[in-house]
Amino acid sequence: MLLGVRHIRDAPRAWRKKACELTTLCGIKLCVVVYGEGEAQPKVLPSDEEAKQLLMKFNSMLDVSSLKKKKNQEEFLHSRSLKLHEQVLAVGV
């Protein structure tokens, strides 16, 4: 049961309620984009224009230089494995 929703037709109402609760309790702005199965267009809360503005503001706050330094788990394990291999070779084992 997603968000206490018993029927799939009640899901948009539940998302809207949770979004309103979060904005009130946390004092934040948020948008919700829900892609329905078999629907070409997503449902956007509060509105398409407000969601676009909020996403543009969020994207402008991202620090691009820090994103270049981030690694996923596979990249991290690979680089760590290479370092350990180099250490083993340096010790001469």
PDB file with one MODEL, atoms N, CA, C and O in Angstrom:
MODEL        1
ATOM      1  N   MET A   1       0.849  -1.167   0.000  1.00  0.00           N
ATOM      2  CA  MET A   1       0.000   0.000   0.000  1.00  0.00           C
ATOM      3  C   MET A   1       0.898   1.234   0.000  1.00  0.00           C
ATOM      4  O   MET A   1       1.659   1.439   0.945  1.00  0.00           O
ATOM      5  N   LEU A   2       0.824   2.032  -1.013  1.00  0.00           N
ATOM      6  CA  LEU A   2       1.651   3.217  -1.199  1.00  0.00           C
ATOM      7  C   LEU A   2       0.982   4.423  -0.571  1.00  0.00           C
ATOM      8  O   LEU A   2      -0.132   4.786  -0.951  1.00  0.00           O
ATOM      9  N   LEU A   3       1.659   5.054   0.399  1.00  0.00           N
ATOM     10  CA  LEU A   3       1.130   6.252   1.056  1.00  0.00           C
ATOM     11  C   LEU A   3      -0.262   6.039   1.637  1.00  0.00           C
ATOM     12  O   LEU A   3      -1.053   6.979   1.705  1.00  0.00           O
ATOM     13  N   GLY A   4      -0.566   4.832   2.051  1.00  0.00           N
ATOM     14  CA  GLY A   4      -1.881   4.557   2.598  1.00  0.00           C
ATOM     15  C   GLY A   4      -2.980   4.522   1.552  1.00  0.00           C
ATOM     16  O   GLY A   4      -4.157   4.648   1.891  1.00  0.00           O
ATOM     17  N   VAL A   5      -2.620   4.354   0.290  1.00  0.00           N
ATOM     18  CA  VAL A   5      -3.595   4.350  -0.802  1.00  0.00           C
ATOM     19  C   VAL A   5      -4.110   2.930  -0.998  1.00  0.00           C
ATOM     20  O   VAL A   5      -3.331   2.003  -1.218  1.00  0.00           O
ATOM     21  N   ARG A   6      -5.418   2.768  -0.917  1.00  0.00           N
ATOM     22  CA  ARG A   6      -6.013   1.442  -1.097  1.00  0.00           C
ATOM     23  C   ARG A   6      -6.303   1.145  -2.567  1.00  0.00           C
ATOM     24  O   ARG A   6      -6.217  -0.004  -3.000  1.00  0.00           O
ATOM     25  N   HIS A   7      -6.641   2.165  -3.321  1.00  0.00           N
ATOM     26  CA  HIS A   7      -6.958   1.995  -4.739  1.00  0.00           C
ATOM     27  C   HIS A   7      -6.080   2.930  -5.553  1.00  0.00           C
ATOM     28  O   HIS A   7      -5.813   4.058  -5.138  1.00  0.00           O
ATOM     29  N   ILE A   8      -5.634   2.466  -6.708  1.00  0.00           N
ATOM     30  CA  ILE A   8      -4.733   3.251  -7.554  1.00  0.00           C
ATOM     31  C   ILE A   8      -5.376   4.567  -7.982  1.00  0.00           C
ATOM     32  O   ILE A   8      -4.669   5.548  -8.209  1.00  0.00           O
ATOM     33  N   ARG A   9      -6.690   4.606  -8.095  1.00  0.00           N
ATOM     34  CA  ARG A   9      -7.347   5.853  -8.506  1.00  0.00           C
ATOM     35  C   ARG A   9      -7.226   6.939  -7.441  1.00  0.00           C
ATOM     36  O   ARG A   9      -7.393   8.120  -7.744  1.00  0.00           O
ATOM     37  N   ASP A  10      -6.936   6.551  -6.191  1.00  0.00           N
ATOM     38  CA  ASP A  10      -6.785   7.526  -5.107  1.00  0.00           C
ATOM     39  C   ASP A  10      -5.358   8.059  -4.988  1.00  0.00           C
ATOM     40  O   ASP A  10      -5.105   8.961  -4.190  1.00  0.00           O
ATOM     41  N   ALA A  11      -4.425   7.515  -5.768  1.00  0.00           N
ATOM     42  CA  ALA A  11      -3.013   7.893  -5.643  1.00  0.00           C
ATOM     43  C   ALA A  11      -2.759   9.378  -5.891  1.00  0.00           C
ATOM     44  O   ALA A  11      -2.047   9.990  -5.094  1.00  0.00           O
ATOM     45  N   PRO A  12      -3.295   9.997  -6.947  1.00  0.00           N
ATOM     46  CA  PRO A  12      -3.021  11.430  -7.150  1.00  0.00           C
ATOM     47  C   PRO A  12      -3.476  12.290  -5.974  1.00  0.00           C
ATOM     48  O   PRO A  12      -2.805  13.254  -5.607  1.00  0.00           O
ATOM     49  N   ARG A  13      -4.599  11.943  -5.397  1.00  0.00           N
ATOM     50  CA  ARG A  13      -5.096  12.682  -4.234  1.00  0.00           C
ATOM     51  C   ARG A  13      -4.139  12.516  -3.047  1.00  0.00           C
ATOM     52  O   ARG A  13      -3.884  13.472  -2.314  1.00  0.00           O
ATOM     53  N   ALA A  14      -3.614  11.304  -2.861  1.00  0.00           N
ATOM     54  CA  ALA A  14      -2.673  11.048  -1.765  1.00  0.00           C
ATOM     55  C   ALA A  14      -1.370  11.813  -1.975  1.00  0.00           C
ATOM     56  O   ALA A  14      -0.824  12.378  -1.027  1.00  0.00           O
ATOM     57  N   TRP A  15      -0.863  11.838  -3.220  1.00  0.00           N
ATOM     58  CA  TRP A  15       0.361  12.593  -3.507  1.00  0.00           C
ATOM     59  C   TRP A  15       0.157  14.074  -3.230  1.00  0.00           C
ATOM     60  O   TRP A  15       1.019  14.731  -2.646  1.00  0.00           O
ATOM     61  N   ARG A  16      -1.000  14.598  -3.656  1.00  0.00           N
ATOM     62  CA  ARG A  16      -1.301  16.014  -3.447  1.00  0.00           C
ATOM     63  C   ARG A  16      -1.334  16.324  -1.946  1.00  0.00           C
ATOM     64  O   ARG A  16      -0.800  17.343  -1.509  1.00  0.00           O
ATOM     65  N   LYS A  17      -1.954  15.456  -1.170  1.00  0.00           N
ATOM     66  CA  LYS A  17      -2.052  15.654   0.278  1.00  0.00           C
ATOM     67  C   LYS A  17      -0.667  15.623   0.920  1.00  0.00           C
ATOM     68  O   LYS A  17      -0.349  16.485   1.740  1.00  0.00           O
ATOM     69  N   LYS A  18       0.156  14.644   0.559  1.00  0.00           N
ATOM     70  CA  LYS A  18       1.506  14.546   1.131  1.00  0.00           C
ATOM     71  C   LYS A  18       2.360  15.744   0.742  1.00  0.00           C
ATOM     72  O   LYS A  18       3.138  16.242   1.556  1.00  0.00           O
ATOM     73  N   ALA A  19       2.223  16.210  -0.494  1.00  0.00           N
ATOM     74  CA  ALA A  19       2.984  17.382  -0.936  1.00  0.00           C
ATOM     75  C   ALA A  19       2.586  18.607  -0.126  1.00  0.00           C
ATOM     76  O   ALA A  19       3.448  19.378   0.296  1.00  0.00           O
ATOM     77  N   CYS A  20       1.294  18.791   0.095  1.00  0.00           N
ATOM     78  CA  CYS A  20       0.829  19.929   0.896  1.00  0.00           C
ATOM     79  C   CYS A  20       1.331  19.830   2.329  1.00  0.00           C
ATOM     80  O   CYS A  20       1.728  20.835   2.919  1.00  0.00           O
ATOM     81  N   GLU A  21       1.316  18.628   2.893  1.00  0.00           N
ATOM     82  CA  GLU A  21       1.808  18.436   4.258  1.00  0.00           C
ATOM     83  C   GLU A  21       3.293  18.783   4.359  1.00  0.00           C
ATOM     84  O   GLU A  21       3.712  19.452   5.304  1.00  0.00           O
ATOM     85  N   LEU A  22       4.084  18.331   3.392  1.00  0.00           N
ATOM     86  CA  LEU A  22       5.522  18.620   3.420  1.00  0.00           C
ATOM     87  C   LEU A  22       5.812  20.110   3.288  1.00  0.00           C
ATOM     88  O   LEU A  22       6.675  20.639   3.989  1.00  0.00           O
ATOM     89  N   THR A  23       5.104  20.782   2.403  1.00  0.00           N
ATOM     90  CA  THR A  23       5.348  22.218   2.240  1.00  0.00           C
ATOM     91  C   THR A  23       4.975  22.970   3.502  1.00  0.00           C
ATOM     92  O   THR A  23       5.645  23.936   3.866  1.00  0.00           O
ATOM     93  N   THR A  24       3.920  22.546   4.175  1.00  0.00           N
ATOM     94  CA  THR A  24       3.494  23.212   5.403  1.00  0.00           C
ATOM     95  C   THR A  24       4.434  22.896   6.563  1.00  0.00           C
ATOM     96  O   THR A  24       4.902  23.805   7.248  1.00  0.00           O
ATOM     97  N   LEU A  25       4.711  21.614   6.785  1.00  0.00           N
ATOM     98  CA  LEU A  25       5.522  21.203   7.933  1.00  0.00           C
ATOM     99  C   LEU A  25       6.979  21.632   7.820  1.00  0.00           C
ATOM    100  O   LEU A  25       7.594  22.021   8.813  1.00  0.00           O
ATOM    101  N   CYS A  26       7.533  21.561   6.613  1.00  0.00           N
ATOM    102  CA  CYS A  26       8.959  21.846   6.424  1.00  0.00           C
ATOM    103  C   CYS A  26       9.220  23.254   5.913  1.00  0.00           C
ATOM    104  O   CYS A  26      10.369  23.694   5.882  1.00  0.00           O
ATOM    105  N   GLY A  27       8.189  23.957   5.518  1.00  0.00           N
ATOM    106  CA  GLY A  27       8.366  25.311   5.002  1.00  0.00           C
ATOM    107  C   GLY A  27       9.184  25.342   3.722  1.00  0.00           C
ATOM    108  O   GLY A  27      10.020  26.225   3.533  1.00  0.00           O
ATOM    109  N   ILE A  28       8.943  24.387   2.852  1.00  0.00           N
ATOM    110  CA  ILE A  28       9.702  24.295   1.602  1.00  0.00           C
ATOM    111  C   ILE A  28       8.759  24.359   0.415  1.00  0.00           C
ATOM    112  O   ILE A  28       7.543  24.228   0.555  1.00  0.00           O
ATOM    113  N   LYS A  29       9.346  24.564  -0.757  1.00  0.00           N
ATOM    114  CA  LYS A  29       8.593  24.457  -2.002  1.00  0.00           C
ATOM    115  C   LYS A  29       8.966  23.128  -2.634  1.00  0.00           C
ATOM    116  O   LYS A  29      10.123  22.709  -2.584  1.00  0.00           O
ATOM    117  N   LEU A  30       7.992  22.474  -3.222  1.00  0.00           N
ATOM    118  CA  LEU A  30       8.276  21.221  -3.905  1.00  0.00           C
ATOM    119  C   LEU A  30       7.313  21.028  -5.052  1.00  0.00           C
ATOM    120  O   LEU A  30       6.259  21.659  -5.131  1.00  0.00           O
ATOM    121  N   CYS A  31       7.710  20.135  -5.934  1.00  0.00           N
ATOM    122  CA  CYS A  31       6.815  19.750  -7.021  1.00  0.00           C
ATOM    123  C   CYS A  31       6.795  18.228  -7.080  1.00  0.00           C
ATOM    124  O   CYS A  31       7.743  17.560  -6.668  1.00  0.00           O
ATOM    125  N   VAL A  32       5.718  17.709  -7.591  1.00  0.00           N
ATOM    126  CA  VAL A  32       5.552  16.270  -7.737  1.00  0.00           C
ATOM    127  C   VAL A  32       5.232  15.992  -9.199  1.00  0.00           C
ATOM    128  O   VAL A  32       4.344  16.614  -9.782  1.00  0.00           O
ATOM    129  N   VAL A  33       5.961  15.056  -9.778  1.00  0.00           N
ATOM    130  CA  VAL A  33       5.710  14.636 -11.154  1.00  0.00           C
ATOM    131  C   VAL A  33       5.371  13.149 -11.106  1.00  0.00           C
ATOM    132  O   VAL A  33       6.192  12.326 -10.702  1.00  0.00           O
ATOM    133  N   VAL A  34       4.161  12.821 -11.519  1.00  0.00           N
ATOM    134  CA  VAL A  34       3.685  11.440 -11.457  1.00  0.00           C
ATOM    135  C   VAL A  34       3.412  10.956 -12.876  1.00  0.00           C
ATOM    136  O   VAL A  34       2.587  11.522 -13.593  1.00  0.00           O
ATOM    137  N   TYR A  35       4.119   9.899 -13.267  1.00  0.00           N
ATOM    138  CA  TYR A  35       3.899   9.277 -14.569  1.00  0.00           C
ATOM    139  C   TYR A  35       2.942   8.106 -14.375  1.00  0.00           C
ATOM    140  O   TYR A  35       3.280   7.129 -13.707  1.00  0.00           O
ATOM    141  N   GLY A  36       1.763   8.200 -14.950  1.00  0.00           N
ATOM    142  CA  GLY A  36       0.786   7.131 -14.859  1.00  0.00           C
ATOM    143  C   GLY A  36       1.048   6.073 -15.913  1.00  0.00           C
ATOM    144  O   GLY A  36       1.546   6.369 -16.998  1.00  0.00           O
ATOM    145  N   GLU A  37       0.711   4.855 -15.587  1.00  0.00           N
ATOM    146  CA  GLU A  37       0.918   3.758 -16.526  1.00  0.00           C
ATOM    147  C   GLU A  37       0.038   3.957 -17.751  1.00  0.00           C
ATOM    148  O   GLU A  37      -1.180   4.092 -17.639  1.00  0.00           O
ATOM    149  N   GLY A  38       0.663   3.973 -18.913  1.00  0.00           N
ATOM    150  CA  GLY A  38      -0.072   4.127 -20.153  1.00  0.00           C
ATOM    151  C   GLY A  38      -0.470   5.550 -20.480  1.00  0.00           C
ATOM    152  O   GLY A  38      -1.175   5.777 -21.463  1.00  0.00           O
ATOM    153  N   GLU A  39      -0.039   6.518 -19.682  1.00  0.00           N
ATOM    154  CA  GLU A  39      -0.374   7.916 -19.944  1.00  0.00           C
ATOM    155  C   GLU A  39       0.802   8.606 -20.614  1.00  0.00           C
ATOM    156  O   GLU A  39       1.951   8.410 -20.218  1.00  0.00           O
ATOM    157  N   ALA A  40       0.521   9.408 -21.622  1.00  0.00           N
ATOM    158  CA  ALA A  40       1.579  10.092 -22.362  1.00  0.00           C
ATOM    159  C   ALA A  40       2.144  11.267 -21.572  1.00  0.00           C
ATOM    160  O   ALA A  40       3.347  11.525 -21.619  1.00  0.00           O
ATOM    161  N   GLN A  41       1.298  11.969 -20.857  1.00  0.00           N
ATOM    162  CA  GLN A  41       1.723  13.153 -20.112  1.00  0.00           C
ATOM    163  C   GLN A  41       1.677  12.869 -18.613  1.00  0.00           C
ATOM    164  O   GLN A  41       0.731  12.248 -18.130  1.00  0.00           O
ATOM    165  N   PRO A  42       2.695  13.321 -17.873  1.00  0.00           N
ATOM    166  CA  PRO A  42       2.670  13.140 -16.420  1.00  0.00           C
ATOM    167  C   PRO A  42       1.720  14.142 -15.769  1.00  0.00           C
ATOM    168  O   PRO A  42       1.371  15.165 -16.358  1.00  0.00           O
ATOM    169  N   LYS A  43       1.317  13.828 -14.556  1.00  0.00           N
ATOM    170  CA  LYS A  43       0.560  14.777 -13.747  1.00  0.00           C
ATOM    171  C   LYS A  43       1.582  15.555 -12.929  1.00  0.00           C
ATOM    172  O   LYS A  43       2.466  14.963 -12.309  1.00  0.00           O
ATOM    173  N   VAL A  44       1.464  16.871 -12.927  1.00  0.00           N
ATOM    174  CA  VAL A  44       2.433  17.725 -12.251  1.00  0.00           C
ATOM    175  C   VAL A  44       1.708  18.557 -11.207  1.00  0.00           C
ATOM    176  O   VAL A  44       0.687  19.182 -11.493  1.00  0.00           O
ATOM    177  N   LEU A  45       2.248  18.557  -9.995  1.00  0.00           N
ATOM    178  CA  LEU A  45       1.706  19.370  -8.911  1.00  0.00           C
ATOM    179  C   LEU A  45       2.783  20.334  -8.451  1.00  0.00           C
ATOM    180  O   LEU A  45       3.920  19.881  -8.321  1.00  0.00           O
ATOM    181  N   PRO A  46       2.560  21.560  -8.200  1.00  0.00           N
ATOM    182  CA  PRO A  46       1.283  22.251  -8.261  1.00  0.00           C
ATOM    183  C   PRO A  46       0.865  22.600  -9.686  1.00  0.00           C
ATOM    184  O   PRO A  46      -0.323  22.518  -9.997  1.00  0.00           O
ATOM    185  N   SER A  47       1.791  22.985 -10.565  1.00  0.00           N
ATOM    186  CA  SER A  47       1.466  23.244 -11.972  1.00  0.00           C
ATOM    187  C   SER A  47       2.732  23.066 -12.793  1.00  0.00           C
ATOM    188  O   SER A  47       3.834  23.051 -12.244  1.00  0.00           O
ATOM    189  N   ASP A  48       2.583  22.931 -14.104  1.00  0.00           N
ATOM    190  CA  ASP A  48       3.748  22.770 -14.979  1.00  0.00           C
ATOM    191  C   ASP A  48       4.717  23.938 -14.831  1.00  0.00           C
ATOM    192  O   ASP A  48       5.924  23.741 -14.687  1.00  0.00           O
ATOM    193  N   GLU A  49       4.181  25.148 -14.867  1.00  0.00           N
ATOM    194  CA  GLU A  49       5.035  26.343 -14.822  1.00  0.00           C
ATOM    195  C   GLU A  49       5.773  26.455 -13.489  1.00  0.00           C
ATOM    196  O   GLU A  49       6.965  26.761 -13.470  1.00  0.00           O
ATOM    197  N   GLU A  50       5.080  26.210 -12.375  1.00  0.00           N
ATOM    198  CA  GLU A  50       5.736  26.283 -11.065  1.00  0.00           C
ATOM    199  C   GLU A  50       6.797  25.193 -10.927  1.00  0.00           C
ATOM    200  O   GLU A  50       7.857  25.429 -10.348  1.00  0.00           O
ATOM    201  N   ALA A  51       6.518  24.010 -11.452  1.00  0.00           N
ATOM    202  CA  ALA A  51       7.491  22.921 -11.393  1.00  0.00           C
ATOM    203  C   ALA A  51       8.732  23.267 -12.211  1.00  0.00           C
ATOM    204  O   ALA A  51       9.851  23.012 -11.766  1.00  0.00           O
ATOM    205  N   LYS A  52       8.551  23.845 -13.403  1.00  0.00           N
ATOM    206  CA  LYS A  52       9.694  24.243 -14.234  1.00  0.00           C
ATOM    207  C   LYS A  52      10.552  25.274 -13.521  1.00  0.00           C
ATOM    208  O   LYS A  52      11.779  25.175 -13.531  1.00  0.00           O
ATOM    209  N   GLN A  53       9.915  26.270 -12.898  1.00  0.00           N
ATOM    210  CA  GLN A  53      10.661  27.301 -12.178  1.00  0.00           C
ATOM    211  C   GLN A  53      11.437  26.701 -11.014  1.00  0.00           C
ATOM    212  O   GLN A  53      12.596  27.050 -10.791  1.00  0.00           O
ATOM    213  N   LEU A  54      10.802  25.801 -10.274  1.00  0.00           N
ATOM    214  CA  LEU A  54      11.459  25.176  -9.130  1.00  0.00           C
ATOM    215  C   LEU A  54      12.634  24.308  -9.573  1.00  0.00           C
ATOM    216  O   LEU A  54      13.687  24.323  -8.936  1.00  0.00           O
ATOM    217  N   LEU A  55      12.466  23.555 -10.657  1.00  0.00           N
ATOM    218  CA  LEU A  55      13.551  22.712 -11.160  1.00  0.00           C
ATOM    219  C   LEU A  55      14.704  23.541 -11.719  1.00  0.00           C
ATOM    220  O   LEU A  55      15.866  23.169 -11.553  1.00  0.00           O
ATOM    221  N   MET A  56      14.401  24.653 -12.375  1.00  0.00           N
ATOM    222  CA  MET A  56      15.465  25.533 -12.872  1.00  0.00           C
ATOM    223  C   MET A  56      16.248  26.128 -11.703  1.00  0.00           C
ATOM    224  O   MET A  56      17.473  26.233 -11.766  1.00  0.00           O
ATOM    225  N   LYS A  57      15.552  26.513 -10.645  1.00  0.00           N
ATOM    226  CA  LYS A  57      16.227  27.054  -9.460  1.00  0.00           C
ATOM    227  C   LYS A  57      17.120  25.984  -8.826  1.00  0.00           C
ATOM    228  O   LYS A  57      18.254  26.268  -8.442  1.00  0.00           O
ATOM    229  N   PHE A  58      16.608  24.758  -8.718  1.00  0.00           N
ATOM    230  CA  PHE A  58      17.384  23.662  -8.149  1.00  0.00           C
ATOM    231  C   PHE A  58      18.633  23.389  -8.983  1.00  0.00           C
ATOM    232  O   PHE A  58      19.728  23.254  -8.437  1.00  0.00           O
ATOM    233  N   ASN A  59      18.472  23.307 -10.297  1.00  0.00           N
ATOM    234  CA  ASN A  59      19.611  23.040 -11.179  1.00  0.00           C
ATOM    235  C   ASN A  59      20.646  24.148 -11.124  1.00  0.00           C
ATOM    236  O   ASN A  59      21.838  23.877 -11.262  1.00  0.00           O
ATOM    237  N   SER A  60      20.222  25.384 -10.927  1.00  0.00           N
ATOM    238  CA  SER A  60      21.173  26.490 -10.852  1.00  0.00           C
ATOM    239  C   SER A  60      21.977  26.444  -9.559  1.00  0.00           C
ATOM    240  O   SER A  60      23.051  27.039  -9.479  1.00  0.00           O
ATOM    241  N   MET A  61      21.476  25.752  -8.557  1.00  0.00           N
ATOM    242  CA  MET A  61      22.179  25.659  -7.279  1.00  0.00           C
ATOM    243  C   MET A  61      23.220  24.547  -7.270  1.00  0.00           C
ATOM    244  O   MET A  61      24.070  24.518  -6.381  1.00  0.00           O
ATOM    245  N   LEU A  62      23.177  23.633  -8.232  1.00  0.00           N
ATOM    246  CA  LEU A  62      24.123  22.519  -8.267  1.00  0.00           C
ATOM    247  C   LEU A  62      25.534  23.015  -8.543  1.00  0.00           C
ATOM    248  O   LEU A  62      25.741  23.902  -9.371  1.00  0.00           O
ATOM    249  N   ASP A  63      26.493  22.442  -7.851  1.00  0.00           N
ATOM    250  CA  ASP A  63      27.895  22.759  -8.066  1.00  0.00           C
ATOM    251  C   ASP A  63      28.455  21.744  -9.058  1.00  0.00           C
ATOM    252  O   ASP A  63      28.720  20.598  -8.697  1.00  0.00           O
ATOM    253  N   VAL A  64      28.634  22.162 -10.292  1.00  0.00           N
ATOM    254  CA  VAL A  64      29.064  21.261 -11.364  1.00  0.00           C
ATOM    255  C   VAL A  64      30.443  20.684 -11.080  1.00  0.00           C
ATOM    256  O   VAL A  64      30.697  19.525 -11.410  1.00  0.00           O
ATOM    257  N   SER A  65      31.330  21.449 -10.484  1.00  0.00           N
ATOM    258  CA  SER A  65      32.682  20.947 -10.220  1.00  0.00           C
ATOM    259  C   SER A  65      32.658  19.773  -9.250  1.00  0.00           C
ATOM    260  O   SER A  65      33.472  18.858  -9.379  1.00  0.00           O
ATOM    261  N   SER A  66      31.746  19.779  -8.282  1.00  0.00           N
ATOM    262  CA  SER A  66      31.688  18.657  -7.348  1.00  0.00           C
ATOM    263  C   SER A  66      31.089  17.421  -8.007  1.00  0.00           C
ATOM    264  O   SER A  66      31.407  16.300  -7.608  1.00  0.00           O
ATOM    265  N   LEU A  67      30.231  17.599  -9.005  1.00  0.00           N
ATOM    266  CA  LEU A  67      29.648  16.456  -9.694  1.00  0.00           C
ATOM    267  C   LEU A  67      30.701  15.676 -10.474  1.00  0.00           C
ATOM    268  O   LEU A  67      30.585  14.460 -10.623  1.00  0.00           O
ATOM    269  N   LYS A  68      31.728  16.366 -10.975  1.00  0.00           N
ATOM    270  CA  LYS A  68      32.775  15.697 -11.741  1.00  0.00           C
ATOM    271  C   LYS A  68      33.581  14.754 -10.858  1.00  0.00           C
ATOM    272  O   LYS A  68      34.119  13.760 -11.346  1.00  0.00           O
ATOM    273  N   LYS A  69      33.673  15.054  -9.562  1.00  0.00           N
ATOM    274  CA  LYS A  69      34.474  14.260  -8.643  1.00  0.00           C
ATOM    275  C   LYS A  69      33.717  13.066  -8.079  1.00  0.00           C
ATOM    276  O   LYS A  69      34.331  12.179  -7.485  1.00  0.00           O
ATOM    277  N   LYS A  70      32.420  13.022  -8.248  1.00  0.00           N
ATOM    278  CA  LYS A  70      31.623  11.949  -7.677  1.00  0.00           C
ATOM    279  C   LYS A  70      31.814  10.664  -8.466  1.00  0.00           C
ATOM    280  O   LYS A  70      31.998  10.680  -9.683  1.00  0.00           O
ATOM    281  N   LYS A  71      31.766   9.549  -7.741  1.00  0.00           N
ATOM    282  CA  LYS A  71      31.896   8.237  -8.353  1.00  0.00           C
ATOM    283  C   LYS A  71      30.720   7.387  -7.926  1.00  0.00           C
ATOM    284  O   LYS A  71      30.175   7.552  -6.835  1.00  0.00           O
ATOM    285  N   ASN A  72      30.338   6.480  -8.796  1.00  0.00           N
ATOM    286  CA  ASN A  72      29.339   5.509  -8.372  1.00  0.00           C
ATOM    287  C   ASN A  72      30.074   4.373  -7.660  1.00  0.00           C
ATOM    288  O   ASN A  72      31.303   4.379  -7.588  1.00  0.00           O
ATOM    289  N   GLN A  73      29.339   3.416  -7.144  1.00  0.00           N
ATOM    290  CA  GLN A  73      29.947   2.348  -6.358  1.00  0.00           C
ATOM    291  C   GLN A  73      30.954   1.542  -7.179  1.00  0.00           C
ATOM    292  O   GLN A  73      32.020   1.190  -6.675  1.00  0.00           O
ATOM    293  N   GLU A  74      30.630   1.252  -8.420  1.00  0.00           N
ATOM    294  CA  GLU A  74      31.531   0.468  -9.265  1.00  0.00           C
ATOM    295  C   GLU A  74      32.844   1.209  -9.498  1.00  0.00           C
ATOM    296  O   GLU A  74      33.916   0.610  -9.409  1.00  0.00           O
ATOM    297  N   GLU A  75      32.771   2.512  -9.796  1.00  0.00           N
ATOM    298  CA  GLU A  75      33.979   3.308 -10.025  1.00  0.00           C
ATOM    299  C   GLU A  75      34.828   3.391  -8.760  1.00  0.00           C
ATOM    300  O   GLU A  75      36.055   3.307  -8.825  1.00  0.00           O
ATOM    301  N   PHE A  76      34.174   3.556  -7.608  1.00  0.00           N
ATOM    302  CA  PHE A  76      34.903   3.622  -6.348  1.00  0.00           C
ATOM    303  C   PHE A  76      35.638   2.312  -6.074  1.00  0.00           C
ATOM    304  O   PHE A  76      36.822   2.323  -5.737  1.00  0.00           O
ATOM    305  N   LEU A  77      34.943   1.190  -6.217  1.00  0.00           N
ATOM    306  CA  LEU A  77      35.566  -0.108  -5.947  1.00  0.00           C
ATOM    307  C   LEU A  77      36.699  -0.399  -6.923  1.00  0.00           C
ATOM    308  O   LEU A  77      37.714  -0.977  -6.535  1.00  0.00           O
ATOM    309  N   HIS A  78      36.541  -0.008  -8.180  1.00  0.00           N
ATOM    310  CA  HIS A  78      37.595  -0.215  -9.168  1.00  0.00           C
ATOM    311  C   HIS A  78      38.840   0.603  -8.807  1.00  0.00           C
ATOM    312  O   HIS A  78      39.953   0.079  -8.837  1.00  0.00           O
ATOM    313  N   SER A  79      38.660   1.880  -8.467  1.00  0.00           N
ATOM    314  CA  SER A  79      39.822   2.710  -8.120  1.00  0.00           C
ATOM    315  C   SER A  79      40.472   2.219  -6.831  1.00  0.00           C
ATOM    316  O   SER A  79      41.696   2.258  -6.702  1.00  0.00           O
ATOM    317  N   ARG A  80      39.670   1.761  -5.882  1.00  0.00           N
ATOM    318  CA  ARG A  80      40.224   1.240  -4.622  1.00  0.00           C
ATOM    319  C   ARG A  80      41.004  -0.045  -4.889  1.00  0.00           C
ATOM    320  O   ARG A  80      42.061  -0.267  -4.299  1.00  0.00           O
ATOM    321  N   SER A  81      40.485  -0.882  -5.770  1.00  0.00           N
ATOM    322  CA  SER A  81      41.162  -2.121  -6.127  1.00  0.00           C
ATOM    323  C   SER A  81      42.510  -1.835  -6.784  1.00  0.00           C
ATOM    324  O   SER A  81      43.497  -2.508  -6.486  1.00  0.00           O
ATOM    325  N   LEU A  82      42.560  -0.845  -7.673  1.00  0.00           N
ATOM    326  CA  LEU A  82      43.822  -0.473  -8.315  1.00  0.00           C
ATOM    327  C   LEU A  82      44.838   0.031  -7.297  1.00  0.00           C
ATOM    328  O   LEU A  82      46.018  -0.308  -7.378  1.00  0.00           O
ATOM    329  N   LYS A  83      44.392   0.833  -6.346  1.00  0.00           N
ATOM    330  CA  LYS A  83      45.300   1.349  -5.312  1.00  0.00           C
ATOM    331  C   LYS A  83      45.865   0.215  -4.467  1.00  0.00           C
ATOM    332  O   LYS A  83      47.061   0.187  -4.174  1.00  0.00           O
ATOM    333  N   LEU A  84      45.001  -0.719  -4.075  1.00  0.00           N
ATOM    334  CA  LEU A  84      45.468  -1.853  -3.276  1.00  0.00           C
ATOM    335  C   LEU A  84      46.442  -2.718  -4.066  1.00  0.00           C
ATOM    336  O   LEU A  84      47.427  -3.205  -3.511  1.00  0.00           O
ATOM    337  N   HIS A  85      46.179  -2.913  -5.350  1.00  0.00           N
ATOM    338  CA  HIS A  85      47.079  -3.683  -6.206  1.00  0.00           C
ATOM    339  C   HIS A  85      48.451  -3.006  -6.284  1.00  0.00           C
ATOM    340  O   HIS A  85      49.480  -3.676  -6.202  1.00  0.00           O
ATOM    341  N   GLU A  86      48.464  -1.686  -6.440  1.00  0.00           N
ATOM    342  CA  GLU A  86      49.727  -0.941  -6.479  1.00  0.00           C
ATOM    343  C   GLU A  86      50.479  -1.058  -5.160  1.00  0.00           C
ATOM    344  O   GLU A  86      51.705  -1.165  -5.153  1.00  0.00           O
ATOM    345  N   GLN A  87      49.753  -1.037  -4.041  1.00  0.00           N
ATOM    346  CA  GLN A  87      50.398  -1.170  -2.735  1.00  0.00           C
ATOM    347  C   GLN A  87      51.025  -2.551  -2.573  1.00  0.00           C
ATOM    348  O   GLN A  87      52.122  -2.680  -2.029  1.00  0.00           O
ATOM    349  N   VAL A  88      50.330  -3.575  -3.042  1.00  0.00           N
ATOM    350  CA  VAL A  88      50.859  -4.940  -2.957  1.00  0.00           C
ATOM    351  C   VAL A  88      52.121  -5.061  -3.801  1.00  0.00           C
ATOM    352  O   VAL A  88      53.094  -5.676  -3.366  1.00  0.00           O
ATOM    353  N   LEU A  89      52.122  -4.489  -4.996  1.00  0.00           N
ATOM    354  CA  LEU A  89      53.304  -4.526  -5.856  1.00  0.00           C
ATOM    355  C   LEU A  89      54.464  -3.764  -5.231  1.00  0.00           C
ATOM    356  O   LEU A  89      55.616  -4.177  -5.361  1.00  0.00           O
ATOM    357  N   ALA A  90      54.178  -2.666  -4.560  1.00  0.00           N
ATOM    358  CA  ALA A  90      55.227  -1.862  -3.931  1.00  0.00           C
ATOM    359  C   ALA A  90      55.880  -2.606  -2.774  1.00  0.00           C
ATOM    360  O   ALA A  90      57.081  -2.466  -2.543  1.00  0.00           O
ATOM    361  N   VAL A  91      55.103  -3.390  -2.052  1.00  0.00           N
ATOM    362  CA  VAL A  91      55.634  -4.156  -0.926  1.00  0.00           C
ATOM    363  C   VAL A  91      56.448  -5.337  -1.435  1.00  0.00           C
ATOM    364  O   VAL A  91      57.371  -5.791  -0.759  1.00  0.00           O
ATOM    365  N   GLY A  92      56.115  -5.834  -2.612  1.00  0.00           N
ATOM    366  CA  GLY A  92      56.860  -6.932  -3.210  1.00  0.00           C
ATOM    367  C   GLY A  92      56.335  -8.296  -2.835  1.00  0.00           C
ATOM    368  O   GLY A  92      57.098  -9.262  -2.808  1.00  0.00           O
ATOM    369  N   VAL A  93      55.078  -8.400  -2.550  1.00  0.00           N
ATOM    370  CA  VAL A  93      54.492  -9.688  -2.177  1.00  0.00           C
ATOM    371  C   VAL A  93      54.116 -10.459  -3.401  1.00  0.00           C
ATOM    372  O   VAL A  93      53.605 -11.574  -3.297  1.00  0.00           O
TER     373      VAL A  93
ENDMDL
END
